[in-house]
Amino acid sequence: MVADPKLVARARRRRMQPLTPMEALSAALTGEVEKDGDLILCEAVSVLGDLVARIRDPECRVPAPQPAGLKAELRDYQKRGLAWLAEMYEIGLGGCLADDMCRRFLKTDPRETLGFY
């Protein structure tokens, strides 16, 4: 991540505790972190920056093929959700779609739902 040099110097003088891994990930994804009452703006760079940009940009998503086991006509927003879910799986992150499309799945064994993606 990129940090303001003045902020880094201030952090060193105050002996701030380092960010936890979860705080660092949250900062990379949201672009900000609160530490000791201060809101610190930050930007992920390099490979992490590329990953954050990919997650944030819906235009880069490739439509996902409808799973063969899914017997339904998907609406446009559901197709976008399916593409998002497939991408999250592809890059090693988890995801959950929470709308009427999933309601039927949740009544079955969750392992069957995970079998789609």
C-alpha positions as CSV (number, residue, x, y, z in Angstrom):
1,M,0.0,0.0,0.0
2,V,1.0,3.6,-0.5
3,A,1.1,5.8,2.5
4,D,1.7,9.5,3.0
5,P,5.4,10.0,4.2
6,K,4.2,12.5,6.8
7,L,1.7,10.0,8.2
8,V,4.4,7.3,8.3
9,A,6.7,9.6,10.3
10,R,3.9,10.4,12.7
11,A,3.0,6.8,13.1
12,R,6.6,6.0,13.9
13,R,6.8,8.7,16.6
14,R,3.6,7.5,18.2
15,R,4.7,3.9,18.0
16,M,1.3,2.9,16.5
17,Q,0.5,-0.7,16.6
18,P,0.7,-2.4,13.2
19,L,-2.6,-3.2,11.4
20,T,-3.9,-6.7,11.9
21,P,-4.2,-8.7,8.7
22,M,-8.0,-8.1,8.6
23,E,-7.5,-4.4,9.1
24,A,-5.0,-4.3,6.2
25,L,-7.3,-6.2,3.9
26,S,-10.2,-4.0,4.8
27,A,-8.0,-0.9,4.2
28,A,-6.9,-2.3,0.8
29,L,-10.5,-3.0,-0.3
30,T,-12.2,0.2,1.0
31,G,-9.3,2.7,0.6
32,E,-9.3,3.8,4.2
33,V,-8.6,2.6,7.7
34,E,-9.2,4.1,11.1
35,K,-6.3,3.9,13.6
36,D,-6.2,5.6,16.9
37,G,-9.1,7.8,16.0
38,D,-7.6,9.0,12.7
39,L,-9.1,8.2,9.4
40,I,-6.2,7.2,7.1
41,L,-6.7,7.0,3.3
42,C,-4.7,4.3,1.6
43,E,-4.4,2.7,-1.8
44,A,-3.5,-0.9,-2.6
45,V,-0.7,-1.2,-5.2
46,S,0.9,-3.9,-7.3
47,V,-0.7,-7.3,-7.3
48,L,-3.1,-6.4,-4.5
49,G,-4.0,-3.2,-6.3
50,D,-4.8,-5.2,-9.4
51,L,-7.0,-7.6,-7.5
52,V,-8.9,-4.7,-5.8
53,A,-9.5,-3.0,-9.2
54,R,-10.8,-6.3,-10.6
55,I,-13.2,-6.8,-7.7
56,R,-14.5,-3.2,-8.0
57,D,-15.0,-3.1,-11.8
58,P,-18.2,-4.9,-12.8
59,E,-17.4,-4.2,-16.5
60,C,-14.5,-6.6,-16.5
61,R,-16.6,-9.6,-15.5
62,V,-17.2,-12.2,-18.1
63,P,-20.7,-13.7,-18.2
64,A,-20.8,-17.1,-16.5
65,P,-22.5,-19.9,-18.2
66,Q,-25.6,-21.0,-16.4
67,P,-24.9,-24.2,-14.5
68,A,-26.4,-27.3,-16.1
69,G,-28.1,-28.3,-12.9
70,L,-29.9,-25.0,-12.5
71,K,-33.4,-25.3,-14.1
72,A,-34.5,-21.6,-14.1
73,E,-34.6,-18.6,-16.3
74,L,-32.2,-16.1,-14.8
75,R,-33.0,-12.4,-14.8
76,D,-30.3,-9.9,-15.9
77,Y,-29.3,-9.0,-12.3
78,Q,-29.1,-12.7,-11.4
79,K,-26.8,-13.3,-14.4
80,R,-24.6,-10.5,-13.1
81,G,-24.7,-12.0,-9.7
82,L,-23.7,-15.4,-11.1
83,A,-20.8,-13.8,-13.0
84,W,-19.7,-12.1,-9.7
85,L,-19.9,-15.3,-7.8
86,A,-18.0,-17.2,-10.4
87,E,-15.3,-14.6,-10.4
88,M,-15.0,-14.6,-6.6
89,Y,-14.5,-18.4,-6.8
90,E,-12.0,-18.0,-9.6
91,I,-9.8,-15.6,-7.6
92,G,-10.0,-17.7,-4.4
93,L,-12.5,-15.6,-2.5
94,G,-15.9,-16.6,-1.2
95,G,-19.2,-15.1,-1.9
96,C,-22.9,-15.5,-1.2
97,L,-25.8,-14.5,-3.4
98,A,-28.8,-13.5,-1.2
99,D,-31.9,-13.2,-3.2
100,D,-34.8,-15.3,-4.4
101,M,-32.5,-17.2,-6.7
102,C,-30.8,-18.8,-3.8
103,R,-33.8,-19.4,-1.6
104,R,-34.6,-22.7,-3.3
105,F,-31.0,-23.8,-3.0
106,L,-30.9,-23.1,0.7
107,K,-33.7,-25.7,1.3
108,T,-31.4,-28.4,-0.1
109,D,-28.0,-29.6,0.9
110,P,-25.6,-26.6,0.7
111,R,-23.0,-28.9,-0.8
112,E,-25.2,-29.2,-3.9
113,T,-25.4,-25.4,-4.2
114,L,-21.6,-25.2,-4.0
115,G,-21.3,-27.7,-6.7
116,F,-22.5,-25.1,-9.2
117,Y,-19.4,-22.9,-8.6
